[in-house]
């Protein structure tokens, strides 16, 4: 089985989670929607090309190994919003700002500092891009790549690598990582893997849960649940 692996490291990253109101949290691991967005940018697929974005998401399996979840920091912003009125609904941000009276609220956004992960993807049926094409796109991206938010650029090359091996765990073990650049990160006592359904993961899951990060519509910011498996291991000292 063929896998495409690549590393993600940034001084700052933001892996969006379910957001309500003025709080924008960040998960401790990259979401599938964020990684598919990065691949789409590398290919030159624009945000308004919804069908291509859905095809990309649905045709690729996704897994991630979290080597360092990163330290959590919180940023604060002031945002103008209209007063709540009965039977008045605003369809767009422009509609909100055109209201006669605006109030100010304090919004919060979470980021991860020094977060390092390794991603593995594989093809499902109906894939429109080969792993070789995706590898080339990651080496020579057509659009700017970032880690969840535009304010979070990559801090190391992605080092994409196609690996032919029996199972997912083996692909992670054979992946190309800039370990010498990551030696300065705080020591992490554990390593965690997250993956979608696959024939042979090469490891046993500790838990299974639903992750709300499968893209339905980028225009309407609609996402669906997908099943994700997780395994946590203690690292060997030395």
C-alpha positions as protocol buffer text, in pm:
chain_id: "A"
residue {
  index: 1
  type: UNK
  ca { x: 0 y: 0 z: 0 }
}
residue {
  index: 2
  type: UNK
  ca { x: 124 y: 349 z: -83 }
}
residue {
  index: 3
  type: UNK
  ca { x: 129 y: 637 z: 165 }
}
residue {
  index: 4
  type: UNK
  ca { x: 233 y: 999 z: 129 }
}
residue {
  index: 5
  type: UNK
  ca { x: 391 y: 1133 z: 447 }
}
residue {
  index: 6
  type: UNK
  ca { x: 495 y: 1490 z: 527 }
}
residue {
  index: 7
  type: UNK
  ca { x: 586 y: 1683 z: 839 }
}
residue {
  index: 8
  type: UNK
  ca { x: 413 y: 1988 z: 986 }
}
residue {
  index: 9
  type: UNK
  ca { x: 603 y: 2222 z: 1213 }
}
residue {
  index: 10
  type: UNK
  ca { x: 545 y: 2587 z: 1289 }
}
residue {
  index: 11
  type: UNK
  ca { x: 632 y: 2845 z: 1549 }
}
residue {
  index: 12
  type: UNK
  ca { x: 254 y: 2886 z: 1571 }
}
residue {
  index: 13
  type: UNK
  ca { x: -35 y: 2673 z: 1448 }
}
residue {
  index: 14
  type: UNK
  ca { x: -411 y: 2678 z: 1493 }
}
residue {
  index: 15
  type: UNK
  ca { x: -615 y: 2363 z: 1438 }
}
residue {
  index: 16
  type: UNK
  ca { x: -971 y: 2488 z: 1442 }
}
residue {
  index: 17
  type: UNK
  ca { x: -1229 y: 2305 z: 1647 }
}
residue {
  index: 18
  type: UNK
  ca { x: -1603 y: 2359 z: 1690 }
}
residue {
  index: 19
  type: UNK
  ca { x: -1643 y: 2733 z: 1754 }
}
residue {
  index: 20
  type: UNK
  ca { x: -1940 y: 2903 z: 1916 }
}
residue {
  index: 21
  type: UNK
  ca { x: -1970 y: 3276 z: 1975 }
}
residue {
  index: 22
  type: UNK
  ca { x: -1656 y: 3475 z: 2039 }
}
residue {
  index: 23
  type: UNK
  ca { x: -1428 y: 3181 z: 2133 }
}
residue {
  index: 24
  type: UNK
  ca { x: -1214 y: 3011 z: 1862 }
}
residue {
  index: 25
  type: UNK
  ca { x: -1042 y: 2706 z: 2015 }
}
residue {
  index: 26
  type: UNK
  ca { x: -755 y: 2504 z: 1870 }
}
residue {
  index: 27
  type: UNK
  ca { x: -728 y: 2128 z: 1890 }
}
residue {
  index: 28
  type: UNK
  ca { x: -401 y: 1966 z: 1998 }
}
residue {
  index: 29
  type: UNK
  ca { x: -371 y: 1781 z: 1665 }
}
residue {
  index: 30
  type: UNK
  ca { x: -413 y: 1884 z: 1300 }
}
residue {
  index: 31
  type: UNK
  ca { x: -767 y: 1843 z: 1167 }
}
residue {
  index: 32
  type: UNK
  ca { x: -842 y: 1672 z: 838 }
}
residue {
  index: 33
  type: UNK
  ca { x: -1005 y: 1989 z: 707 }
}
residue {
  index: 34
  type: UNK
  ca { x: -689 y: 2192 z: 779 }
}
residue {
  index: 35
  type: UNK
  ca { x: -460 y: 1939 z: 610 }
}
residue {
  index: 36
  type: UNK
  ca { x: -691 y: 1903 z: 309 }
}
residue {
  index: 37
  type: UNK
  ca { x: -693 y: 2282 z: 286 }
}
residue {
  index: 38
  type: UNK
  ca { x: -313 y: 2282 z: 283 }
}
residue {
  index: 39
  type: UNK
  ca { x: -311 y: 2022 z: 4 }
}
residue {
  index: 40
  type: UNK
  ca { x: -570 y: 2221 z: -190 }
}
residue {
  index: 41
  type: UNK
  ca { x: -355 y: 2534 z: -165 }
}
residue {
  index: 42
  type: UNK
  ca { x: -52 y: 2339 z: -285 }
}
residue {
  index: 43
  type: UNK
  ca { x: -253 y: 2219 z: -587 }
}
residue {
  index: 44
  type: UNK
  ca { x: -386 y: 2568 z: -656 }
}
residue {
  index: 45
  type: UNK
  ca { x: -748 y: 2477 z: -576 }
}
residue {
  index: 46
  type: UNK
  ca { x: -934 y: 2791 z: -468 }
}
residue {
  index: 47
  type: UNK
  ca { x: -1180 y: 2818 z: -180 }
}
residue {
  index: 48
  type: UNK
  ca { x: -1475 y: 2871 z: -414 }
}
residue {
  index: 49
  type: UNK
  ca { x: -1405 y: 2546 z: -604 }
}
residue {
  index: 50
  type: UNK
  ca { x: -1630 y: 2348 z: -374 }
}
residue {
  index: 51
  type: UNK
  ca { x: -1659 y: 2032 z: -582 }
}
residue {
  index: 52
  type: UNK
  ca { x: -1281 y: 1995 z: -609 }
}
residue {
  index: 53
  type: UNK
  ca { x: -1245 y: 2052 z: -234 }
}
residue {
  index: 54
  type: UNK
  ca { x: -1503 y: 1783 z: -158 }
}
residue {
  index: 55
  type: UNK
  ca { x: -1341 y: 1541 z: -402 }
}
residue {
  index: 56
  type: UNK
  ca { x: -1003 y: 1596 z: -239 }
}
residue {
  index: 57
  type: UNK
  ca { x: -1143 y: 1541 z: 110 }
}
residue {
  index: 58
  type: UNK
  ca { x: -1346 y: 1231 z: 23 }
}
residue {
  index: 59
  type: UNK
  ca { x: -1081 y: 1061 z: -191 }
}
residue {
  index: 60
  type: UNK
  ca { x: -797 y: 1063 z: 65 }
}
residue {
  index: 61
  type: UNK
  ca { x: -752 y: 877 z: 390 }
}
residue {
  index: 62
  type: UNK
  ca { x: -593 y: 1077 z: 671 }
}
residue {
  index: 63
  type: UNK
  ca { x: -378 y: 1003 z: 974 }
}
residue {
  index: 64
  type: UNK
  ca { x: -146 y: 1210 z: 1192 }
}
residue {
  index: 65
  type: UNK
  ca { x: 120 y: 1137 z: 1451 }
}
residue {
  index: 66
  type: UNK
  ca { x: 155 y: 1415 z: 1708 }
}
residue {
  index: 67
  type: UNK
  ca { x: 516 y: 1444 z: 1822 }
}
residue {
  index: 68
  type: UNK
  ca { x: 466 y: 1773 z: 2006 }
}
residue {
  index: 69
  type: UNK
  ca { x: 117 y: 1921 z: 2055 }
}
residue {
  index: 70
  type: UNK
  ca { x: 267 y: 2261 z: 2132 }
}
residue {
  index: 71
  type: UNK
  ca { x: 211 y: 2502 z: 2416 }
}
residue {
  index: 72
  type: UNK
  ca { x: -130 y: 2669 z: 2423 }
}
residue {
  index: 73
  type: UNK
  ca { x: -147 y: 3048 z: 2393 }
}
residue {
  index: 74
  type: UNK
  ca { x: -455 y: 3268 z: 2369 }
}
residue {
  index: 75
  type: UNK
  ca { x: -494 y: 3586 z: 2165 }
}
residue {
  index: 76
  type: UNK
  ca { x: -761 y: 3850 z: 2221 }
}
residue {
  index: 77
  type: UNK
  ca { x: -937 y: 4068 z: 1963 }
}
residue {
  index: 78
  type: UNK
  ca { x: -1208 y: 4330 z: 1978 }
}
residue {
  index: 79
  type: UNK
  ca { x: -1489 y: 4278 z: 1726 }
}
residue {
  index: 80
  type: UNK
  ca { x: -1776 y: 4506 z: 1629 }
}
residue {
  index: 81
  type: UNK
  ca { x: -2119 y: 4342 z: 1627 }
}
residue {
  index: 82
  type: UNK
  ca { x: -2473 y: 4479 z: 1597 }
}
residue {
  index: 83
  type: UNK
  ca { x: -2715 y: 4479 z: 1886 }
}
residue {
  index: 84
  type: UNK
  ca { x: -2942 y: 4176 z: 1901 }
}
residue {
  index: 85
  type: UNK
  ca { x: -3292 y: 4256 z: 1777 }
}
residue {
  index: 86
  type: UNK
  ca { x: -3598 y: 4038 z: 1758 }
}
residue {
  index: 87
  type: UNK
  ca { x: -3672 y: 3906 z: 1406 }
}
residue {
  index: 88
  type: UNK
  ca { x: -3357 y: 4070 z: 1265 }
}
residue {
  index: 89
  type: UNK
  ca { x: -3107 y: 3832 z: 1105 }
}
residue {
  index: 90
  type: UNK
  ca { x: -2776 y: 3915 z: 939 }
}
residue {
  index: 91
  type: UNK
  ca { x: -2667 y: 3694 z: 651 }
}
residue {
  index: 92
  type: UNK
  ca { x: -2314 y: 3828 z: 607 }
}
residue {
  index: 93
  type: UNK
  ca { x: -2045 y: 4016 z: 795 }
}
residue {
  index: 94
  type: UNK
  ca { x: -2110 y: 4314 z: 569 }
}
residue {
  index: 95
  type: UNK
  ca { x: -2475 y: 4312 z: 681 }
}
residue {
  index: 96
  type: UNK
  ca { x: -2363 y: 4317 z: 1044 }
}
residue {
  index: 97
  type: UNK
  ca { x: -2136 y: 4617 z: 993 }
}
residue {
  index: 98
  type: UNK
  ca { x: -2409 y: 4812 z: 811 }
}
residue {
  index: 99
  type: UNK
  ca { x: -2632 y: 4811 z: 1121 }
}
residue {
  index: 100
  type: UNK
  ca { x: -2714 y: 5151 z: 1271 }
}
residue {
  index: 101
  type: UNK
  ca { x: -2571 y: 5065 z: 1613 }
}
residue {
  index: 102
  type: UNK
  ca { x: -2262 y: 4855 z: 1676 }
}
residue {
  index: 103
  type: UNK
  ca { x: -2127 y: 4714 z: 2000 }
}
residue {
  index: 104
  type: UNK
  ca { x: -1783 y: 4577 z: 2080 }
}
residue {
  index: 105
  type: UNK
  ca { x: -1716 y: 4227 z: 2210 }
}
residue {
  index: 106
  type: UNK
  ca { x: -1391 y: 4059 z: 2311 }
}
residue {
  index: 107
  type: UNK
  ca { x: -1306 y: 3749 z: 2106 }
}
residue {
  index: 108
  type: UNK
  ca { x: -1052 y: 3480 z: 2196 }
}
residue {
  index: 109
  type: UNK
  ca { x: -841 y: 3269 z: 1960 }
}
residue {
  index: 110
  type: UNK
  ca { x: -621 y: 2979 z: 2064 }
}
residue {
  index: 111
  type: UNK
  ca { x: -289 y: 2885 z: 1903 }
}
residue {
  index: 112
  type: UNK
  ca { x: -29 y: 2613 z: 1950 }
}
residue {
  index: 113
  type: UNK
  ca { x: 337 y: 2714 z: 1985 }
}
residue {
  index: 114
  type: UNK
  ca { x: 611 y: 2478 z: 1859 }
}
residue {
  index: 115
  type: UNK
  ca { x: 365 y: 2213 z: 1741 }
}
residue {
  index: 116
  type: UNK
  ca { x: 518 y: 1924 z: 1543 }
}
residue {
  index: 117
  type: UNK
  ca { x: 330 y: 1646 z: 1365 }
}
residue {
  index: 118
  type: UNK
  ca { x: 373 y: 1390 z: 1089 }
}
residue {
  index: 119
  type: UNK
  ca { x: 86 y: 1338 z: 843 }
}
residue {
  index: 120
  type: UNK
  ca { x: 13 y: 1029 z: 636 }
}
residue {
  index: 121
  type: UNK
  ca { x: -245 y: 1015 z: 358 }
}
residue {
  index: 122
  type: UNK
  ca { x: -352 y: 740 z: 120 }
}
residue {
  index: 123
  type: UNK
  ca { x: -581 y: 713 z: -180 }
}
residue {
  index: 124
  type: UNK
  ca { x: -936 y: 587 z: -169 }
}
residue {
  index: 125
  type: UNK
  ca { x: -1155 y: 509 z: -469 }
}
residue {
  index: 126
  type: UNK
  ca { x: -1225 y: 796 z: -707 }
}
residue {
  index: 127
  type: UNK
  ca { x: -912 y: 996 z: -633 }
}
residue {
  index: 128
  type: UNK
  ca { x: -856 y: 1279 z: -882 }
}
residue {
  index: 129
  type: UNK
  ca { x: -490 y: 1330 z: -793 }
}
residue {
  index: 130
  type: UNK
  ca { x: -215 y: 1072 z: -760 }
}
residue {
  index: 131
  type: UNK
  ca { x: 16 y: 1069 z: -460 }
}
residue {
  index: 132
  type: UNK
  ca { x: 299 y: 1165 z: -696 }
}
residue {
  index: 133
  type: UNK
  ca { x: 105 y: 1473 z: -806 }
}
residue {
  index: 134
  type: UNK
  ca { x: 37 y: 1567 z: -445 }
}
residue {
  index: 135
  type: UNK
  ca { x: 405 y: 1521 z: -359 }
}
residue {
  index: 136
  type: UNK
  ca { x: 511 y: 1752 z: -640 }
}
residue {
  index: 137
  type: UNK
  ca { x: 251 y: 2009 z: -532 }
}
residue {
  index: 138
  type: UNK
  ca { x: 385 y: 2008 z: -175 }
}
residue {
  index: 139
  type: UNK
  ca { x: 737 y: 2062 z: -306 }
}
residue {
  index: 140
  type: UNK
  ca { x: 629 y: 2345 z: -537 }
}
residue {
  index: 141
  type: UNK
  ca { x: 300 y: 2483 z: -398 }
}
residue {
  index: 142
  type: UNK
  ca { x: 94 y: 2714 z: -617 }
}
residue {
  index: 143
  type: UNK
  ca { x: -51 y: 2908 z: -324 }
}
residue {
  index: 144
  type: UNK
  ca { x: 89 y: 3005 z: 16 }
}
residue {
  index: 145
  type: UNK
  ca { x: 75 y: 2724 z: 272 }
}
residue {
  index: 146
  type: UNK
  ca { x: 1 y: 2781 z: 639 }
}
residue {
  index: 147
  type: UNK
  ca { x: -91 y: 2587 z: 953 }
}
residue {
  index: 148
  type: UNK
  ca { x: -458 y: 2654 z: 1010 }
}
residue {
  index: 149
  type: UNK
  ca { x: -446 y: 3034 z: 987 }
}
residue {
  index: 150
  type: UNK
  ca { x: -271 y: 3273 z: 750 }
}
residue {
  index: 151
  type: UNK
  ca { x: -78 y: 3410 z: 1047 }
}
residue {
  index: 152
  type: UNK
  ca { x: 82 y: 3066 z: 1098 }
}
residue {
  index: 153
  type: UNK
  ca { x: 338 y: 2995 z: 822 }
}
residue {
  index: 154
  type: UNK
  ca { x: 544 y: 2678 z: 796 }
}
residue {
  index: 155
  type: UNK
  ca { x: 875 y: 2686 z: 983 }
}
residue {
  index: 156
  type: UNK
  ca { x: 1031 y: 2377 z: 821 }
}
residue {
  index: 157
  type: UNK
  ca { x: 1005 y: 2214 z: 477 }
}
residue {
  index: 158
  type: UNK
  ca { x: 728 y: 1957 z: 447 }
}
residue {
  index: 159
  type: UNK
  ca { x: 966 y: 1681 z: 332 }
}
residue {
  index: 160
  type: UNK
  ca { x: 697 y: 1485 z: 143 }
}
residue {
  index: 161
  type: UNK
  ca { x: 782 y: 1120 z: 84 }
}
residue {
  index: 162
  type: UNK
  ca { x: 591 y: 836 z: -82 }
}
residue {
  index: 163
  type: UNK
  ca { x: 629 y: 510 z: 107 }
}
residue {
  index: 164
  type: UNK
  ca { x: 515 y: 166 z: -10 }
}
residue {
  index: 165
  type: UNK
  ca { x: 465 y: -53 z: 294 }
}
residue {
  index: 166
  type: UNK
  ca { x: 218 y: -298 z: 447 }
}
residue {
  index: 167
  type: UNK
  ca { x: 57 y: -79 z: 713 }
}
residue {
  index: 168
  type: UNK
  ca { x: 8 y: 273 z: 843 }
}
residue {
  index: 169
  type: UNK
  ca { x: 239 y: 241 z: 1145 }
}
residue {
  index: 170
  type: UNK
  ca { x: 520 y: 131 z: 916 }
}
residue {
  index: 171
  type: UNK
  ca { x: 466 y: 439 z: 699 }
}
residue {
  index: 172
  type: UNK
  ca { x: 506 y: 666 z: 1001 }
}
residue {
  index: 173
  type: UNK
  ca { x: 820 y: 482 z: 1109 }
}
residue {
  index: 174
  type: UNK
  ca { x: 971 y: 530 z: 762 }
}
residue {
  index: 175
  type: UNK
  ca { x: 869 y: 895 z: 723 }
}
residue {
  index: 176
  type: UNK
  ca { x: 1129 y: 1167 z: 668 }
}
residue {
  index: 177
  type: UNK
  ca { x: 1146 y: 1406 z: 963 }
}
residue {
  index: 178
  type: UNK
  ca { x: 1390 y: 1689 z: 1040 }
}
residue {
  index: 179
  type: UNK
  ca { x: 1467 y: 1554 z: 1384 }
}
residue {
  index: 180
  type: UNK
  ca { x: 1777 y: 1770 z: 1429 }
}
residue {
  index: 181
  type: UNK
  ca { x: 1561 y: 2082 z: 1401 }
}
residue {
  index: 182
  type: UNK
  ca { x: 1319 y: 1953 z: 1661 }
}
residue {
  index: 183
  type: UNK
  ca { x: 1573 y: 1874 z: 1933 }
}
residue {
  index: 184
  type: UNK
  ca { x: 1514 y: 2210 z: 2098 }
}
residue {
  index: 185
  type: UNK
  ca { x: 1146 y: 2140 z: 2160 }
}
residue {
  index: 186
  type: UNK
  ca { x: 1035 y: 2055 z: 2514 }
}
residue {
  index: 187
  type: UNK
  ca { x: 1061 y: 1682 z: 2585 }
}
residue {
  index: 188
  type: UNK
  ca { x: 730 y: 1508 z: 2529 }
}
residue {
  index: 189
  type: UNK
  ca { x: 655 y: 1201 z: 2743 }
}
residue {
  index: 190
  type: UNK
  ca { x: 405 y: 1059 z: 2494 }
}
residue {
  index: 191
  type: UNK
  ca { x: 338 y: 1019 z: 2122 }
}
residue {
  index: 192
  type: UNK
  ca { x: -19 y: 1003 z: 1992 }
}
residue {
  index: 193
  type: UNK
  ca { x: -151 y: 869 z: 1661 }
}
residue {
  index: 194
  type: UNK
  ca { x: -490 y: 951 z: 1509 }
}
residue {
  index: 195
  type: UNK
  ca { x: -625 y: 779 z: 1198 }
}
residue {
  index: 196
  type: UNK
  ca { x: -931 y: 704 z: 989 }
}
residue {
  index: 197
  type: UNK
  ca { x: -1059 y: 358 z: 900 }
}
residue {
  index: 198
  type: UNK
  ca { x: -791 y: 164 z: 711 }
}
residue {
  index: 199
  type: UNK
  ca { x: -742 y: -202 z: 630 }
}
residue {
  index: 200
  type: UNK
  ca { x: -422 y: -247 z: 834 }
}
residue {
  index: 201
  type: UNK
  ca { x: -324 y: 26 z: 1077 }
}
residue {
  index: 202
  type: UNK
  ca { x: -39 y: -180 z: 1222 }
}
residue {
  index: 203
  type: UNK
  ca { x: -140 y: -76 z: 1575 }
}
residue {
  index: 204
  type: UNK
  ca { x: -432 y: -115 z: 1812 }
}
residue {
  index: 205
  type: UNK
  ca { x: -650 y: 184 z: 1896 }
}
residue {
  index: 206
  type: UNK
  ca { x: -695 y: 290 z: 2258 }
}
residue {
  index: 207
  type: UNK
  ca { x: -1010 y: 487 z: 2181 }
}
residue {
  index: 208
  type: UNK
  ca { x: -1252 y: 580 z: 1903 }
}
residue {
  index: 209
  type: UNK
  ca { x: -1448 y: 902 z: 1874 }
}
residue {
  index: 210
  type: UNK
  ca { x: -1617 y: 1140 z: 1631 }
}
residue {
  index: 211
  type: UNK
  ca { x: -1424 y: 1436 z: 1488 }
}
residue {
  index: 212
  type: UNK
  ca { x: -1626 y: 1721 z: 1336 }
}
residue {
  index: 213
  type: UNK
  ca { x: -1388 y: 1812 z: 1052 }
}
residue {
  index: 214
  type: UNK
  ca { x: -1509 y: 1650 z: 730 }
}
residue {
  index: 215
  type: UNK
  ca { x: -1581 y: 1929 z: 483 }
}
residue {
  index: 216
  type: UNK
  ca { x: -1930 y: 1952 z: 334 }
}
residue {
  index: 217
  type: UNK
  ca { x: -1935 y: 2313 z: 212 }
}
residue {
  index: 218
  type: UNK
  ca { x: -1651 y: 2564 z: 238 }
}
residue {
  index: 219
  type: UNK
  ca { x: -1883 y: 2846 z: 134 }
}
residue {
  index: 220
  type: UNK
  ca { x: -2130 y: 2778 z: 416 }
}
residue {
  index: 221
  type: UNK
  ca { x: -1866 y: 2657 z: 665 }
}
residue {
  index: 222
  type: UNK
  ca { x: -2045 y: 2323 z: 702 }
}
residue {
  index: 223
  type: UNK
  ca { x: -1867 y: 2016 z: 836 }
}
residue {
  index: 224
  type: UNK
  ca { x: -1972 y: 1661 z: 922 }
}
residue {
  index: 225
  type: UNK
  ca { x: -1846 y: 1403 z: 1169 }
}
residue {
  index: 226
  type: UNK
  ca { x: -1601 y: 1129 z: 1081 }
}
residue {
  index: 227
  type: UNK
  ca { x: -1478 y: 839 z: 1291 }
}
residue {
  index: 228
  type: UNK
  ca { x: -1123 y: 868 z: 1420 }
}
residue {
  index: 229
  type: UNK
  ca { x: -911 y: 614 z: 1607 }
}
residue {
  index: 230
  type: UNK
  ca { x: -644 y: 713 z: 1858 }
}
residue {
  index: 231
  type: UNK
  ca { x: -345 y: 550 z: 2027 }
}
residue {
  index: 232
  type: UNK
  ca { x: -116 y: 697 z: 2292 }
}
residue {
  index: 233
  type: UNK
  ca { x: 227 y: 552 z: 2375 }
}
residue {
  index: 234
  type: UNK
  ca { x: 485 y: 645 z: 2636 }
}
residue {
  index: 235
  type: UNK
  ca { x: 818 y: 738 z: 2486 }
}
residue {
  index: 236
  type: UNK
  ca { x: 1129 y: 548 z: 2577 }
}
residue {
  index: 237
  type: UNK
  ca { x: 1381 y: 754 z: 2772 }
}
residue {
  index: 238
  type: UNK
  ca { x: 1708 y: 826 z: 2602 }
}
